[in-house]
Each structure stands twice: as structure tokens, then as C-alpha cells.
Amino acid sequence: MNFFKNVLASLLGLIIFSFLFFFLLIGIAAAGEGDETVNVEPSSILYLKLSGVLQERTTEDPLKNLFPEAAVSEIGLRDLVSTIQHSKEDERIKGIYLDHQLLSGGFASLKEVRDALIDFKASGKIIYAYGEYLSEGDYYLASAADVFFMHPEGSLEFNGLMANITFFKGLFEKLEVKPEIFRVGSFKSAVEPFLRKDMSPENRLQYTSLLSTIYDIYLTDVAESRDIQKEDLSRYSKELKIQVPEDAHHYGLVDSLGYKDELKSLIASDLELEEASDIEFISHQNYKKSLKKKYAKDKIAVIYANGSIVMVGDDTQVVGYKLAKEIRKARENKSVKAIVLRINSPGGSLVASDLIWHEVSLTKGVKPIIASMADVAASGGYYIAMACDTIIAQPNTITGSIGIFGMWFNFGQLLENKFGITHDVVKTGDHSDLYTVTRSLTDFERSVIQKGVNKGYQTFISKAAVGRGVTSEAIDEVGSGRVWSGTQALDNGLIDIIGNFDDAVDLAVAMSRVEGDYRVVNYPAQKSMFEKILGSVTNEIKVLNSMNNEVMAPYFKQIKSLQEMKGIQARMAEEFTIY
């Protein structure tokens, strides 16, 4: 009996200790997030550590200082751009130091950062950059610097862009899984990974055109900053002229080959300091804390739609009814004078997209609502934008993909032949088991599902036609699931303006006729401290568990995403990534 008492007492003690330790972590994290005053010293240099993932909003991780190895490095695009803009007018900031450590981000987001850097230089202040290993995206930002040092033994990727799409047909054949695909549009490529082992001619055509347009923007911007002919840059890329750091220096892509300490010595000299250690560096995170928050009665609401659009999901996705609720709240809030719908989404559920579209439609006419497209606003991402008063995109935003599909898998042979599992059913009608995953569809059932997909496509193009003020036939000509760059989308009438996030906010202010001060408020609201703690612990565990599966993890993620594809989808291929 004493033995069981001791065991129970030990377990109780362990539970109490766990709770106390957990709340101790909360206290430590909360203390670290307190409102601290950051002083900016005269003649400071804004230090931008460019590493990790560039995303729309900064996600505060309360435990990142406690578990630095497991924490995922993220940079909020809005915070980064805002600090660059503020530092331009701040006399205490004499320049910017770009420390490139492999930043991952879409080219539209990178362009927004780059444009802010170019605008910063217009003040007469100087930008320094240093890099050891630079991707095409890293160099896109580094090329904006006045002085760019590259490590003598480093590397610079300058060989053009590529899109890598993963195909699963061979896997399904080996597993004896039979996909049933229903689609509208010859360019609706989201289903191709399940039907083919390579790209169709139509898909190859659209992605070739898309990549060419995006890379042309890239080369144009780099050529202007580096004072190199665009044709020469294109030739360097195609002929793989940049093989070693000396090549990058020889062809004018970098200014010097040297080390960090040598660049810092140069900065110290420019600032007329005796030692590099005298340089006052301030991170953009700390600089943000030094800025005074703006309070005003009138508000411009920015509603973020980031991730795939689903009916049920988490914070990394756009949950249809949740985002619709946020739009409704902003519409009914009298202090909100206009709305900017910030979209970075490849699409997803047609029903979830339509829920959001409906709230956008109800908002239009009540108060201005502007769509601001980030890296991608395609398929369902375009669907939720098309009812807005004005659609703004970057020239290299991926958009369009007006088309839908439905997908169903037959696992019957896999279960029977590989595992010996069989099924039998009792039903009240011939088609009561229509959506089971253990038998093939009949021709009649296929026709019924295809009818629903066709109807969804007609709904898509008809609503797009109303939003764009054109005929359904005109939308159909640029639809069929084809994706376009922002520049192409402007030419074919799918968007109204080429511009960035700030342009969208400025337009919202102008259309709302706000007089005097206003402030920008973000929706959805950031999570509470307790929610952050719980989410952070879960995230750290996920990261640690995934470290042993780095090679296969992307494929498992793509297969898992199939679970989201229930019902009719307005979605582009999510595995499509530009490198």
C-alpha cells in the first residue's frame, strides 16, 4: 500500500512541478516581451539580418529565446519595410547594413523590400551589404546596395529561375491508387501531379511565360542598380559565367571580395570612427520598438488572407468563415473607413472562397475595399479579390488561375492487394456509396460530379465578369486555369494597378476621404500571450520531430495536403515554387 502511495505522490509531484515550470516559462517569456524603451544612438546603422522566411506579418515566438535551436527564423515583411521607411527620415540613422544569411521569400515580397531600399537611398544615405552564400533572391536585395562585399570563398547563384513541380502518378501506380479528376480549363495544373509524370504542353507554356516575365523584372532592376546592361546580365546567367567569387567581382555583380570585419572597417571610416567596434548597430526589431505608436480615431483596416483557403484549418491557412467574419467586423466598425484585403494565397476550397467573396461584395458600396496582392493571389486567392473596388498587384505577383477542379481517390485495390482489407456495403440506393474510397465511379456518377465542376467554373467566371465589368466570354479567354504575372494580368484586365501594399493603403485613404490622421489596424488580431506559448511549444516539438525527415518532409506535406482537397477546389498547384 505504501508503494502505491509513494508512486501516486511522485506522479502528483511531477504534475505540479510540470505546471509550475510551464508557468515559469510563461513568466520568463512575458518578461522578455515587456514594453521596453529602445534608444537610438546618433550615427546609428540599421542592421538587417536577412535570414529565414519572409512572411507578411511577424509571428512573435515567446519561447524563441529559450529554445533558439528549435525556433523557426521568420521576418515580417510589413515590419521590415516599415522600419526601412522610417529610417529614411530618421537623422539618427546614417545607413543600412544588409547581412545576407539565406532569406527565403517570394519575388513580389522581395521586390517590396528592394523598392523600400531604393527609396531609402534617395535620401542620400548609404546601404552596405555582405554575403557568403547568396541565392538569386538574396542577390536581388544585395544588388540594391551601394557597397557590396562578398566572402572570398563564398558563392553567388546567378543562373536564372526555375520552377520544380513534384508528380505523384508513379507513386499512385505502385500503390494501386486510382485518382478520379474533374476539372475545367486546359491550364488547370493543380491536378497534373496526380495524372501525369511531367508537365503538359499547356502547363509548360504558362510557367515558361510566367518565369520569363518575373526574371525580366529581376534583370531590369539589377541592371539599373549595378549599372550593367540587362542583355549582359542575361548572358552571364545563361552561360553560367558566375562560377566563383572572382567572376562575380570581374563582371561587376559585387564591389569587393572581403570579410565582414573589412566591411565594418569601411563603415567605420565612412562614419569617421576610430574603430569598427564603435559602430552603433541597431536591429530592425529594436528600431521598431523605438518608434512611437500612432493613435487616431479613423482607421484603415488591413485584413490578411495568407495561406491556402479551407473550411477548417489552423493559423497558417485562410479559414473561410473566420476571414469572412473579420471582413464583416471591419465593415460594421464605424471607425474603420476603408479596408485593404492583403492576399497571399494559391486558393483552395471553392465554398470557403465564396464565403469570403460574399462578405467582400457586401462591403463594396458600404466602404472602400482594396485588394493588395502579394506573392501569389491565384485561383481562390483571385476569387476573393475580384469583388473589390480596386485590385493592386506587384508586376511579379502570380495571379489569375481562373479555373476549378474536383478530386477523388479510389484506395480499394491498395487496401485489398497490399493489406488484405476488403469492404462490403448495404445501401438504400444505387449511389448511396458515391463518395466512398473503395470503389470506382460509374460513368453516370462521373458526369454528375463533372456537372458540379462545370457549374462552379461558370459561377467563377460570371462573378469575375461582374467584378471586372466585362463579359463572361472575356474572362473565359484569360481563364481556363492559366496563371499570369501581375504585368500580364494588368494587360488582360484582371487587375487595375501595378503597385505595392503602401499604394493600396494610400488608395484606401483617398477613396475613404479621410481627413487628418489615421492609423492602420490589422485583422485578424494577434494571439494572446497564453495562446502564443501553447502554440510555440507545439511548434518547437513539430520542428524537432521534422529534423530527422528533412528529405522526405516536403513530400509528406504535399501528400497530407490532399486532405484539404475535399469538395470542389479553386486552387493552383501549391508545390509550385520559384527558385
GUDOKOL-743449 format. One record per residue (C-alpha): x, y, z; residue in three letters. Coordinates in steps of 0.001 Angstrom, whole numbers, plus 500000, padded with zeros to 6 digits. Each point is the difference from the previous one (the first is absolute). Layout:
BEGIN
XYZALA
...
This chain:
BEGIN
500000500000500000MET
502851502380500874ASN
501538499228496621PHE
496890501194498117PHE
499770503055502252LYS
503584500907499178ASN
499402499496496262VAL
496866502160500077LEU
501787502647502027ALA
502879500017497525SER
497634500320497048LEU
498122502826501705LEU
503271501740500756GLY
501112499614496385LEU
496734501470498731ILE
500217502951502387ILE
503632500585499062PHE
499099499898496286SER
497296502612500485PHE
502277502226502056LEU
502774499675497412PHE
497562500774497191PHE
498761503160501665PHE
503579500960500816LEU
500697499865496270LEU
496971502189499427ILE
501334502502502511GLY
503441500034498411ILE
498550500421496517ALA
497618502731501160ALA
502851501860501657ALA
501939499814496771GLY
497076501471498090GLU
499464502945502313GLY
499803503500498608ASP
503591501070500090GLU
501260503345498867THR
502716499803497375VAL
502212503005499472ASN
501491500602496570VAL
503474501434500201GLU
501143502752497622PRO
501770498751496863SER
498447496541500297SER
499947497357497269ILE
496784498031499542LEU
501018496332500060TYR
497846497656497924LEU
500741496320500535LYS
498428498422496929LEU
499477496352500863SER
497141497568500360GLY
496573500439498454VAL
498557503308498829LEU
496288500103500744GLN
497300502647500178GLU
499732500471503761ARG
502484499464502774THR
499076496996502097THR
501214500588503514GLU
501410496823501546ASP
500078500422503808PRO
502331497012500421LEU
502454500745497215LYS
502591501233502481ASN
499553496898502130LEU
500239497535497103PHE
502073501839497374PRO
501044496838498150GLU
496420498887499431ALA
498575503430499197ALA
499101500692496401VAL
501546503256498795SER
497358502300498528GLU
500033503597498816ILE
496784501965499708GLY
499838501799496652LEU
497877502826501313ARG
502311500681502970ASP
503106499802497823LEU
498696502427497388VAL
498625502347502657SER
503321500262501852THR
501844500719496750ILE
497496502733499157GLN
500217501596503441HIS
503801499853500033SER
500123501996496772LYS
498664503067501833GLU
501829499324503278ASP
503097502183500297GLU
501463497604502553ARG
500192497236497380ILE
502934500553497644LYS
499750496836497969GLY
498841496385499706ILE
502064496839500322TYR
498578496950498175LEU
501342496771501476ASP
498931497275497576HIS
499538496572501593GLN
497716498223497541LEU
496618501725500022LEU
497072498095498518SER
497116501956498517GLY
497863500518496928GLY
501309502405497385PHE
497088502416500420ALA
500796500291503726SER
503702500370499255LEU
499208502755497514LYS
498031501873502644GLU
503030499897502310VAL
502325500940497148ARG
497847502952498962ASP
500098501245503605ALA
503805499739499927LEU
500183501914496718ILE
497768502699501501ASP
502251500110503066PHE
502995500715497767LYS
498154502993498536ALA
500588501768503331SER
503733499950499314GLY
500672497378502661LYS
502135496991499188ILE
499213496272499978ILE
502671497389500710TYR
499567496286499299ALA
501933496881500896TYR
499402496425498919GLY
501659496588500120GLU
497461497791498254TYR
497476501877497902LEU
497004498635498147SER
498376501846497113GLU
497585501523502517GLY
502795501087502345ASP
501843501659497152TYR
496834501786498898TYR
500161501958503269LEU
503786500230500219ALA
500207501522496526SER
498207503083501333ALA
502916500792502329ALA
502521502744499336ASP
502816497823501327VAL
499825496224499753PHE
502674497755501533PHE
499975496287499224MET
501993497401501917HIS
503099499004497928PRO
499045496309500248GLU
496254500461499856GLY
497539499347497205SER
497451501971498020LEU
497199498244498162GLU
499433501822496716PHE
498632497457497559ASN
496366500999499514GLY
496753498872501567LEU
498417496571500048MET
496707498471501074ALA
500094496482501411ASN
496711498103500014ILE
499665496597501663THR
497916497298498280PHE
498343497047501772PHE
498590497900497175LYS
502829497457500293GLY
499395499695503741LEU
496282499435499480PHE
500733497333497392GLU
502283498133502405LYS
497424500267502775LEU
497109499112497652GLU
498187503210500913VAL
497728501307497238LYS
499312503758499939PRO
496785501364498520GLU
500517503582498837ILE
497366502479498854PHE
501078503388498707ARG
499206502920497746VAL
502761501756498121GLY
502896498686497965SER
502425501886502255PHE
498624498698503323LYS
503305498541501080SER
499217499301503661ALA
498823496515499028VAL
502891499113497692GLU
502229498595502775PRO
497404497271500469PHE
499403499245496307LEU
503410500344498376ARG
503702499433500565LYS
500959503283498344ASP
498508503325498963MET
497455500241497239SER
500865502266497043PRO
497410502516501238GLU
501448500027503499ASN
503560500303498708ARG
498894502922497810LEU
498448501977502842GLN
502841499447502441TYR
502623500809497382THR
498187503251499265SER
499577500740503707LEU
503637499340500888LEU
501222502043497029SER
497929502986501105THR
501109499776503638ILE
503655499607499018TYR
499811502921497593ASP
498856502193502912ILE
502856498593502070TYR
502645500747497362LEU
498592503467499323THR
500237500968503670ASP
503487498533500474VAL
501285501602496796ALA
498867503438501130GLU
501565499696503460SER
503282498466498877ARG
500310502121496823ASP
500312496904497829ILE
498180499438496738GLN
497048497654500440LYS
501055498068496908GLU
503405499386501581ASP
498424498786503244LEU
497780497632498041SER
503059498629498198ARG
501921499528503259TYR
497058498023501316SER
499440497811496944LYS
503705499268499506GLU
500610499424503732LEU
502742502591500075LYS
499808500450503781ILE
501785496869501201GLN
502293501291502749VAL
500066503235502048PRO
502687501456497721GLU
497538499722497095ASP
497363501953501912ALA
502553502728500650HIS
501361499968496450HIS
496559500412498406TYR
498960502742502412GLY
497403498125502042LEU
501874500732503244VAL
502259502869500989ASP
502630498204502056SER
501023496566501220LEU
500657500248503708GLY
499003499104503528TYR
497467501446502402LYS
502629501740502075ASP
501378501708496894GLU
496556501309499059LEU
499428501197503561LYS
503320501806499904SER
498837501771496849LEU
496726500964501695ILE
501946501368502983ALA
502149502047497649SER
496924501403498244ASP
498561500968503386LEU
503355501507501039GLU
500365497559502888LEU
503316498678501309GLU
498992496362500381GLU
497386497701498459ALA
498928499161503534SER
498838503604500353ASP
497245499517497426ILE
496530500202501536GLU
498020497233498345PHE
496290499717500725ILE
497893497059498827SER
496748500674498211HIS
498171498239502869GLN
501439502418502555ASN
499598502977497693TYR
496323499114499692LYS
499690500209503802LYS
501431503532499902SER
497253501264497727LEU
497020501718501541LYS
496667498306499443LYS
497462502044498102LYS
496551500503501520TYR
497113501469498067ALA
496251499571499934LYS
499724499204496293ASP
501326496595498956LYS
500998498191496832ILE
499488496282500577ALA
502482497581498450VAL
498608496479499857ILE
502556497282499260TYR
499120496952497926ALA
503171497879500141ASN
500148496328499073GLY
497705497490498344SER
496267500679500319ILE
498196497308501987VAL
496752499429501861MET
501795498679503092VAL
503652500677500788GLY
502617501723502145ASP
501735503381500123ASP
502216499150497015THR
496899499840497777GLN
497091502197498974VAL
496933498555501705VAL
497017501177497968GLY
497455500810502684TYR
502654501563502272LYS
501291502415497373LEU
496432500801498912ALA
499293500911503634LYS
503032502319500111GLU
498805501814496860ILE
496524500328501494ARG
501420501413503262LYS
502019502583498075ALA
496972500929497867ARG
497796500524503058GLU
502665501930501936ASN
499200503687499500LYS
503546501086500797SER
501305497869497096VAL
499771502210496928LYS
501414497605497408ALA
501361496469499686ILE
503093498573498331VAL
499692496269499343LEU
503599498762499914ARG
500104496701498106ILE
502800497460499839ASN
498229496773499081SER
500049497307497296PRO
496276499407500593GLY
498196496985501377GLY
496397499095500793SER
497451501546497636LEU
497381500212502750VAL
502411501676502439ALA
501109502417497270SER
496381500843499213ASP
499255500717503669LEU
502756502597499978ILE
498936501361496592TRP
496464500509501346HIS
501206502145502896GLU
502216501998497641VAL
496967500591497756SER
497928501179502966LEU
502801502360501010THR
500398501551496565LYS
497746503021499871GLY
499950500350503801VAL
503649500994500230LYS
502996499692497652PRO
501669496598499875ILE
503293499617498134ILE
501710496724499104ALA
503779500025500460SER
501663496926498511MET
503301498744501377ALA
502019497092498559ASP
497005498035498784VAL
496264500640499728ALA
498880497214497707ALA
496857497939499526SER
498106500345503309GLY
502466502756500907GLY
498790501918496942TYR
496388498984500689TYR
499955501900503311ILE
501562503074498356ALA
497744500373496984MET
497132501759501818ALA
502274502738501392CYS
499777503581498771ASP
503578499883498739THR
502548497205499600ILE
503699500852500400ILE
502864497577499332ALA
503752500076499674GLN
501344499481496473PRO
501325496581501078ASN
496950498901501998THR
498664496602498886ILE
496285500425499376THR
497057498809497916GLY
499534496223499780SER
496249500398499473ILE
498963496381499976GLY
498857497286502381ILE
500290496252500512PHE
498668497126502056GLY
502020496990501126MET
499225496575501419TRP
502219496963500625PHE
499168496298499814ASN
502047498116502623PHE
498170496682499525GLY
502787498115498220GLN
502653501378502363LEU
498089498771503050LEU
499182496598498537GLU
503210499117498146ASN
502496501482502466LYS
498242499522503330PHE
497291497406499388GLY
497241502409501051ILE
496687499661498178THR
496659501782500307HIS
496367499219499457ASP
497072502400500275VAL
496278500140500537VAL
498289503005498443LYS
496577501458499360THR
500734501191496481GLY
502313499247497097ASP
502171503014500782HIS
499844500139503808SER
503680499052500131ASP
500993502632497438LEU
502770501576502060TYR
501572496876501475THR
503687499481499216VAL
499909496279499293THR
498358499798496568ARG
500134501612496578SER
497431502520498867LEU
497468499138497333THR
499797502038496805ASP
496743501532501241PHE
501558501011503326GLU
502950501543498195ARG
497603502060497879SER
498193501222503127VAL
503229501135501660ILE
501280501597496802GLN
496695501883499751LYS
500650501495503437GLY
503535501008498987VAL
498701501607496796ASN
497425501924502011LYS
502702501190502402GLY
502114501250497106TYR
497076501901498504GLN
499376501573503403THR
503672500956500213PHE
500190501702496611ILE
496598501669500321SER
500905501569503344LYS
503396500994498634ALA
498253501598497017ALA
497750502063502288VAL
502969501050502122GLY
502098500986496992ARG
497130501547498048GLY
500441497752496954VAL
498233497041498438THR
500326496410501187SER
501451499166496589GLU
502789502527500538ALA
500856498453503369ILE
499906496509498494ASP
502601501034497419GLU
502538500789502739VAL
498706497300502346GLY
500148496240499455SER
502191499769503082GLY
502925501937498531ARG
502261501938502358VAL
501406503422499130TRP
502540502420501371SER
498729503316501334GLY
501181501756496842THR
498169497486497813GLN
496915500205502196ALA
499912503772499532LEU
500217499593496231ASP
497099497547499896ASN
497820501959502403GLY
500115497741503069LEU
501437502735502244ILE
499809503794500033ASP
503344501332501232ILE
503617498906500311ILE
501071500940503498GLY
500931498845503484ASN
498367499857503410PHE
500562503686500740ASP
498354500934496711ASP
496944498006501082ALA
499859501767503379VAL
500424503414498335ASP
497170499221497600LEU
497781498823502859ALA
500633503283501813VAL
499237502028496877ALA
496807498092499229MET
498777500274503597SER
500700503744500003ARG
501578499809503428VAL
500979503439501210GLU
502834500339502454GLY
501744497175501816ASP
499137496361499656TYR
501528496744501133ARG
500276496585498443VAL
498526497109501982VAL
500637496362499170ASN
497497497164499885TYR
499878497267501218PRO
501375501127503369ALA
503218498416501206GLN
499662497222502544LYS
500181500549503741SER
503138499196501975MET
498538496725501282PHE
498968498924496502GLU
503465500867498703LYS
501622497902502708ILE
497867496962499278LEU
500470500369496254GLY
503715500578500390SER
500516496825502049VAL
498091498006497403THR
502029501571497198ASN
503325499227501662GLU
498990496354500335ILE
498962499872496339LYS
503307501556498905VAL
502046497585502111LEU
498029497032498680ASN
500466501108496393SER
503783500334500229MET
500434496292499323ASN
497805500129496915ASN
501383502990498124GLU
500198498152496662VAL
496560498410500023MET
498179502667502013ALA
499019502111496940PRO
498469496955498332TYR
498118498972503142PHE
498712503568500262LYS
498708499902496424GLN
498294496648500522ILE
498472501289503239LYS
498659503029498115SER
497719497601498100LEU
497851499935503118GLN
499158503653499374GLU
498786499329496484MET
496489498944500920LYS
497203501269497800GLY
500483502258496996ILE
503289501906500072GLN
501096503351498623ALA
503680499408500527ARG
503313500126498143MET
502777497505500518ALA
501382500811503485GLU
503203498065499395GLU
500895502527497307PHE
502947501998501298THR
502341502361498175ILE
503706499684500791TYR
